[in-house]
Amino acid sequence: SDAGDLVGLITDHSKGMLQILPGSVLSSVLSQALNNKEIRRASLDVRTLDLAHVIFEDSKIALPLQGAWVRGVSTNGVAKMSLKEGDVIERIERDVFDGNVDLGERLFDYRPGSTVTIAGTREGKPFEVSLKLGSTSTSELLK
């Protein structure tokens, strides 16, 4: 800015478009790294497959064509009471999983401890849960 404050960083400028990481996000992450000696990000503690990139040879498998298919739920994670293996997460808040962004990328938009609403299908029926996001370290401890 004119005052010398960091407004953001350009992370990609391909295809004539700019992707900018806002300075407010950077400030928070840098502060956390300096204070805690590590960087943490929001987590659900689940393993998923992006259905937009999966092809099933077995015609008996009836799943949506897009979403995050839950293939494992941590027994000590934040989602253990709310999500089950086999669930398909179709959206977090208003963000729909349409194959453009996967679950891990979408969680970068949230801070650890944030409460989010997750909607999807379980055994072919719609479900919706609100849960508080956990956190995981995305860095090695700084010395």
Disulfide bonds with the S-S distance in Angstrom:
none
